[in-house]
């Protein structure tokens, strides 16, 4: 059942967060399960080297598709605040411009990626035995990336409308399709990495079809042909906020390049395989925390637009406490079950020996990441692009990348793994400072001016 504007502005925050976060968490669960099972299938049915291939290729496609995510998140902030201010025309104009921006930019990047695929793979760390299979894997996927970009953009708009259940379904459908096609193409038809890529590409297209159906038949933002014209002030507003998300993904992409090259230098293909397993586990294990963050954004954005600052403050506090509790539970599970988790992906003894310790270190600071995630999400929801950009880039850009470049010189491959919790703690301290200042100044007053 959809959440109305009235509910976003007046309903109990705890109930509202559950109603928003639960579908988002389920959607992210299925998305992460899709990635996780995909990695298990290629690792067990094709070989551990296939995990390294996926680890190298996906940052390329994700960078392109993240244009859609960035435009969706940035425009979603504009749209949520427009709905909170009862300005439905601005919301519709924002949505139309998001569609045009996503399609145009994603298509340009895909064309460039298609013609320079080998150079791109080498740049992203497809060295040694990884390059040849990575070339096979990339081609079918990159053609489908514009559909993924549009889907990621549309998912954020669906959530900004308060239709969290439909946003959840849009993430479940491609996951189920991809898993089923993996079995058919890899296991039954023996198509190897090409089959895995084909399954992934088709799943992106099915997601796009569902979102297209939603915006034709279900949305309240009914667009007409005349809505599809570039509106420069809104494009600038979308771009300033989208730049936050895209910069984050850009930094994640740079981090992937540095990690792949560093891991190969200190541990060869096996260390890239280890990181591939860890990165997929990280996405899956933290799905409830990411779900709370997704559920928090439209609540904070709407109430900020409506100038109900006490409700914004309450939503921040409840979201952080809930996310921190869940992240702590995840850490305990990882701490005790690291080895069985790794064994699910591969039978490679060298990987199984190295990966559990690395996995524990990467998750070591997970109990504190809620502050960083919710804090950065708040500033984006509030339309404070500069602070949102600073805090969003803090972990990967300001701390993790320098640490990955420096620590391995002294500690070898261990330096890579220990860089993750150090970066988590430092970025959390930085975000906590800005968030506390915001909550004790700007958000201290209610609408009637009473403290």
Legacy VTK file of the C-alpha trace (Angstrom):
# vtk DataFile Version 3.0
C-alpha trace
ASCII
DATASET POLYDATA
POINTS 451 float
0.000 0.000 0.000
1.376 3.394 -0.987
2.315 6.072 1.521
0.440 9.309 0.983
1.783 12.847 1.331
-0.357 13.175 4.472
1.317 10.131 6.029
4.840 11.314 5.163
4.135 14.555 6.997
2.180 13.261 9.994
2.457 9.514 10.586
4.548 8.142 13.466
8.201 8.083 12.296
8.899 4.542 13.509
5.893 3.122 11.677
6.660 5.233 8.635
10.280 4.062 8.544
9.229 0.420 8.826
6.718 0.883 6.026
9.348 2.511 3.801
12.410 0.519 4.841
10.902 -2.980 4.813
10.114 -3.046 1.072
13.418 -1.293 0.313
15.284 -3.889 2.394
13.492 -6.766 0.683
14.254 -5.265 -2.720
17.934 -4.805 -1.842
17.955 -8.332 -0.386
16.840 -9.790 -3.696
19.230 -7.562 -5.637
22.139 -8.606 -3.427
21.004 -12.238 -3.507
21.075 -11.963 -7.273
24.692 -10.753 -7.181
25.618 -13.290 -4.515
24.072 -16.309 -6.222
25.447 -15.179 -9.573
28.934 -15.186 -8.033
28.365 -18.600 -6.421
27.187 -20.065 -9.736
30.152 -18.785 -11.743
32.572 -19.812 -8.992
31.224 -23.336 -8.600
30.152 -24.087 -12.197
32.781 -22.206 -14.238
35.735 -21.808 -11.861
37.244 -19.407 -9.331
38.861 -17.333 -12.107
35.350 -16.428 -13.249
34.856 -14.620 -9.926
37.871 -12.448 -10.765
36.337 -11.720 -14.191
33.052 -10.597 -12.624
34.980 -8.506 -10.085
36.765 -6.614 -12.875
33.829 -6.191 -15.279
31.012 -5.127 -12.976
32.623 -1.840 -11.839
32.698 -0.811 -15.519
29.019 -1.504 -16.167
28.048 -0.186 -12.750
29.790 3.124 -13.397
27.746 3.624 -16.563
24.462 2.480 -15.029
25.112 4.567 -11.913
24.340 7.613 -14.054
20.740 6.483 -13.767
21.053 5.915 -10.043
22.645 9.326 -9.545
20.001 11.128 -11.592
17.329 9.125 -9.793
18.624 9.950 -6.311
19.387 13.608 -7.084
16.137 14.158 -8.949
14.292 12.154 -6.295
15.424 14.678 -3.701
14.123 17.529 -5.883
10.896 15.622 -6.506
10.308 14.736 -2.816
10.740 18.337 -1.739
8.458 19.500 -4.572
5.767 17.067 -3.405
6.277 18.243 0.190
5.756 21.826 -0.991
2.633 20.727 -2.997
4.301 21.714 -6.280
3.218 18.806 -8.501
4.115 20.557 -11.769
7.728 20.879 -10.695
7.695 17.203 -9.715
6.472 16.205 -13.199
8.981 18.444 -14.961
11.753 16.984 -12.808
10.748 13.436 -13.711
10.625 14.141 -17.461
14.068 15.727 -17.394
15.451 12.770 -15.447
14.305 10.362 -18.163
15.920 12.386 -20.942
19.169 12.935 -19.057
19.528 9.256 -18.124
18.892 7.891 -21.607
21.190 10.377 -23.345
24.153 10.074 -20.971
23.982 6.291 -20.550
23.842 5.751 -24.308
26.923 7.914 -24.900
28.946 6.069 -22.262
27.847 2.658 -23.550
28.940 3.490 -27.104
32.351 4.603 -25.844
32.649 1.490 -23.689
31.721 -0.789 -26.582
34.381 0.580 -28.918
37.141 0.727 -26.296
36.325 -2.436 -24.365
39.799 -4.005 -24.274
41.484 -0.778 -23.214
38.834 -0.331 -20.549
39.314 -3.850 -19.201
43.074 -3.432 -18.975
42.594 -0.108 -17.209
40.296 -1.774 -14.655
42.870 -4.450 -13.859
42.030 -7.351 -16.199
45.592 -8.634 -16.193
47.086 -12.042 -16.911
44.556 -14.832 -17.322
41.632 -12.504 -16.548
41.617 -10.463 -19.803
40.389 -13.036 -22.352
37.343 -14.281 -20.402
36.574 -10.712 -19.269
36.250 -9.659 -22.931
33.714 -12.441 -23.489
31.765 -11.463 -20.381
31.628 -7.702 -21.056
30.046 -7.589 -24.530
26.503 -8.926 -23.800
26.228 -6.957 -20.572
27.264 -3.533 -21.823
24.520 -3.528 -24.490
21.889 -3.848 -21.750
23.320 -1.173 -19.454
21.038 1.699 -20.702
18.037 -0.383 -19.560
19.669 -0.826 -16.154
20.385 2.910 -15.926
16.751 3.789 -16.686
15.588 1.170 -14.198
17.812 2.507 -11.426
16.585 6.037 -12.108
12.941 4.925 -12.166
13.261 2.921 -8.955
14.280 6.041 -7.030
11.315 7.993 -8.419
8.905 5.212 -7.471
10.269 5.359 -3.934
10.085 9.165 -3.885
6.357 8.832 -4.695
5.962 6.699 -1.563
5.383 3.506 -3.598
8.013 1.437 -1.800
6.307 -1.884 -2.594
6.511 -1.333 -6.354
10.150 -0.280 -5.945
10.723 -3.551 -4.114
9.084 -5.613 -6.864
11.206 -3.879 -9.505
14.283 -5.250 -7.741
12.878 -8.737 -7.129
11.882 -9.466 -10.740
15.350 -9.143 -12.345
16.900 -11.124 -9.489
14.575 -14.075 -10.053
14.985 -13.876 -13.824
18.778 -13.769 -13.595
18.983 -16.728 -11.207
16.670 -18.846 -13.392
18.559 -17.962 -16.580
21.902 -18.659 -14.887
20.765 -22.228 -14.301
19.594 -22.566 -17.894
22.510 -20.866 -19.666
25.416 -21.951 -17.433
24.372 -25.311 -15.981
22.078 -26.769 -18.640
23.355 -25.174 -21.865
27.009 -24.941 -20.746
27.473 -21.428 -22.175
30.013 -20.453 -19.509
30.720 -16.780 -18.893
28.856 -15.748 -22.030
25.746 -17.440 -20.618
26.200 -15.658 -17.280
26.467 -12.317 -19.085
23.442 -13.068 -21.257
21.365 -13.934 -18.191
22.374 -10.682 -16.515
21.585 -8.583 -19.594
18.121 -10.104 -20.019
17.368 -9.542 -16.319
18.159 -5.830 -16.730
15.685 -5.618 -19.603
12.893 -7.320 -17.610
13.424 -4.810 -14.810
13.073 -1.971 -17.328
9.825 -3.454 -18.670
8.289 -3.592 -15.186
9.254 0.014 -14.409
7.909 1.131 -17.783
4.613 -0.602 -16.951
4.476 1.197 -13.588
4.973 4.644 -15.097
2.365 3.990 -17.762
-0.369 2.597 -15.509
0.323 3.307 -11.816
2.189 6.551 -11.225
0.543 9.812 -10.183
3.162 11.661 -12.228
1.379 11.229 -15.555
3.606 12.745 -18.195
2.548 14.197 -21.522
4.582 14.824 -24.674
4.948 18.531 -23.854
6.614 17.654 -20.535
9.629 16.279 -22.408
11.611 19.451 -22.900
14.818 20.395 -21.176
14.265 22.764 -18.270
17.640 24.320 -17.477
17.019 25.436 -13.835
15.708 21.983 -12.895
18.531 20.261 -14.793
21.010 22.330 -12.786
19.265 21.380 -9.527
19.174 17.692 -10.471
22.790 17.791 -11.610
24.086 19.430 -8.446
22.527 16.684 -6.316
23.114 13.880 -8.826
26.758 14.824 -8.867
26.920 13.627 -5.261
25.815 10.100 -6.127
27.732 9.912 -9.390
30.880 11.212 -7.731
30.511 8.466 -5.156
30.181 5.853 -7.888
33.051 7.455 -9.771
35.228 7.227 -6.682
34.065 3.615 -6.172
35.149 2.961 -9.756
38.566 4.542 -9.137
38.833 2.488 -5.957
38.053 -0.684 -7.944
40.843 0.151 -10.392
43.357 0.771 -7.606
42.244 -2.319 -5.673
42.441 -4.612 -8.693
45.929 -3.443 -9.613
47.144 -3.511 -5.992
45.649 -6.934 -5.286
47.161 -8.369 -8.461
50.569 -6.922 -7.588
50.621 -8.383 -4.069
48.619 -11.588 -4.494
47.854 -12.244 -8.165
44.501 -13.489 -9.456
43.721 -15.221 -6.138
43.606 -11.967 -4.190
41.229 -10.455 -6.763
39.041 -13.547 -6.335
39.100 -13.042 -2.547
38.035 -9.413 -2.893
35.347 -10.407 -5.387
33.818 -12.735 -2.801
34.115 -10.140 -0.017
32.551 -7.337 -2.056
29.534 -9.493 -2.942
29.155 -10.617 0.674
29.365 -6.982 1.818
26.445 -5.947 -0.396
24.345 -8.902 0.747
25.122 -8.741 4.466
24.347 -5.040 4.809
21.041 -5.115 2.909
18.919 -4.163 5.973
21.167 -1.174 6.720
20.965 -0.003 3.100
17.194 -0.576 3.192
16.823 1.721 6.198
18.911 4.345 4.410
16.682 4.112 1.314
13.541 4.267 3.447
14.856 7.262 5.376
15.519 9.491 2.336
11.918 10.237 1.199
10.775 10.717 4.815
13.545 13.210 5.518
13.176 14.894 2.115
9.409 15.380 2.388
9.479 16.711 5.953
12.434 18.954 5.194
10.500 20.396 2.246
7.475 20.852 4.516
9.742 22.518 7.144
8.815 19.959 9.795
12.309 19.894 11.226
11.512 18.034 14.438
10.241 15.128 12.350
13.428 15.238 10.277
15.506 15.116 13.462
13.470 12.227 14.838
13.815 10.288 11.588
17.622 10.700 11.715
17.861 9.423 15.293
15.590 6.422 14.787
17.234 5.474 11.487
20.750 5.557 12.947
19.806 3.469 16.000
17.992 0.869 13.884
20.754 0.624 11.272
23.500 0.403 13.925
21.753 -2.489 15.678
21.358 -4.442 12.447
24.955 -3.743 11.366
26.215 -5.042 14.720
24.282 -8.281 14.287
25.793 -8.680 10.816
29.291 -8.245 12.237
28.726 -10.981 14.828
27.599 -13.416 12.110
30.635 -12.606 9.942
32.972 -12.963 12.918
31.873 -16.516 13.707
30.950 -17.893 10.277
33.546 -16.397 7.911
35.026 -19.723 6.767
31.705 -21.475 5.954
30.595 -18.340 4.072
33.703 -18.382 1.862
33.339 -22.116 1.186
29.944 -21.468 -0.419
31.632 -19.644 -3.298
34.572 -21.839 -4.184
36.524 -25.023 -3.506
39.853 -23.303 -4.247
41.961 -24.085 -1.162
44.190 -21.038 -1.526
41.171 -18.705 -1.622
39.508 -20.484 1.330
42.714 -20.084 3.363
43.095 -16.341 2.678
39.532 -15.048 2.491
38.039 -15.581 6.010
40.603 -13.356 7.754
40.236 -10.692 5.064
36.437 -10.860 5.367
36.547 -10.274 9.135
38.816 -7.241 8.748
36.678 -5.638 6.028
33.582 -5.958 8.283
35.392 -4.976 11.507
33.928 -1.446 11.754
30.479 -2.231 10.370
28.668 -1.442 13.698
29.498 2.282 13.266
28.734 2.765 9.562
25.087 3.681 10.220
26.113 7.211 11.209
28.029 7.676 7.971
25.282 6.287 5.715
22.335 8.076 7.341
24.287 11.308 7.790
25.287 11.523 4.126
21.735 10.560 3.077
20.259 13.348 5.224
22.288 16.106 3.568
21.325 14.760 0.145
17.630 14.585 1.097
17.858 18.157 2.409
19.352 19.367 -0.875
22.683 20.382 0.680
24.783 19.187 -2.232
28.232 20.305 -1.033
28.028 18.645 2.366
26.418 15.563 0.852
29.258 15.333 -1.657
31.932 15.760 1.013
30.484 13.079 3.270
29.600 10.687 0.477
33.155 10.757 -0.843
34.793 10.654 2.560
35.167 6.893 3.012
36.337 5.810 -0.444
37.851 9.033 -1.726
39.475 10.757 1.240
40.427 7.747 3.331
40.211 4.314 1.679
42.025 5.087 -1.592
45.042 6.720 0.134
45.160 3.899 2.701
45.089 1.227 -0.031
47.932 3.009 -1.802
50.037 3.420 1.363
49.479 0.490 3.755
50.400 -2.427 1.419
53.891 -0.926 1.098
54.389 -1.739 4.788
52.035 -4.661 5.463
51.611 -6.343 2.085
48.157 -7.728 1.232
47.073 -7.344 4.888
47.378 -3.588 4.410
44.550 -3.715 1.860
42.150 -5.481 4.211
42.868 -3.364 7.292
42.382 -0.179 5.237
38.612 -0.805 5.152
37.790 -0.552 8.893
40.160 2.389 9.342
38.384 4.250 6.528
34.982 3.377 8.049
35.924 4.839 11.436
37.453 8.018 10.008
34.508 8.739 7.684
32.046 8.073 10.527
33.810 10.581 12.782
33.701 13.200 10.031
30.022 12.596 9.259
29.124 12.539 12.958
30.643 15.994 13.413
28.602 17.593 10.610
25.407 15.745 11.515
25.564 16.693 15.201
26.139 20.327 14.251
23.124 20.237 11.913
20.847 18.630 14.519
21.784 21.108 17.240
21.377 24.210 15.068
19.250 24.045 11.933
16.953 21.227 13.041
16.408 22.380 16.612
13.278 24.424 15.892
9.773 23.251 15.066
7.468 25.027 12.636
6.073 27.333 15.270
9.563 28.391 16.383
9.479 26.684 19.791
12.645 24.946 20.968
LINES 1 452
451 0 1 2 3 4 5 6 7 8 9 10 11 12 13 14 15 16 17 18 19 20 21 22 23 24 25 26 27 28 29 30 31 32 33 34 35 36 37 38 39 40 41 42 43 44 45 46 47 48 49 50 51 52 53 54 55 56 57 58 59 60 61 62 63 64 65 66 67 68 69 70 71 72 73 74 75 76 77 78 79 80 81 82 83 84 85 86 87 88 89 90 91 92 93 94 95 96 97 98 99 100 101 102 103 104 105 106 107 108 109 110 111 112 113 114 115 116 117 118 119 120 121 122 123 124 125 126 127 128 129 130 131 132 133 134 135 136 137 138 139 140 141 142 143 144 145 146 147 148 149 150 151 152 153 154 155 156 157 158 159 160 161 162 163 164 165 166 167 168 169 170 171 172 173 174 175 176 177 178 179 180 181 182 183 184 185 186 187 188 189 190 191 192 193 194 195 196 197 198 199 200 201 202 203 204 205 206 207 208 209 210 211 212 213 214 215 216 217 218 219 220 221 222 223 224 225 226 227 228 229 230 231 232 233 234 235 236 237 238 239 240 241 242 243 244 245 246 247 248 249 250 251 252 253 254 255 256 257 258 259 260 261 262 263 264 265 266 267 268 269 270 271 272 273 274 275 276 277 278 279 280 281 282 283 284 285 286 287 288 289 290 291 292 293 294 295 296 297 298 299 300 301 302 303 304 305 306 307 308 309 310 311 312 313 314 315 316 317 318 319 320 321 322 323 324 325 326 327 328 329 330 331 332 333 334 335 336 337 338 339 340 341 342 343 344 345 346 347 348 349 350 351 352 353 354 355 356 357 358 359 360 361 362 363 364 365 366 367 368 369 370 371 372 373 374 375 376 377 378 379 380 381 382 383 384 385 386 387 388 389 390 391 392 393 394 395 396 397 398 399 400 401 402 403 404 405 406 407 408 409 410 411 412 413 414 415 416 417 418 419 420 421 422 423 424 425 426 427 428 429 430 431 432 433 434 435 436 437 438 439 440 441 442 443 444 445 446 447 448 449 450
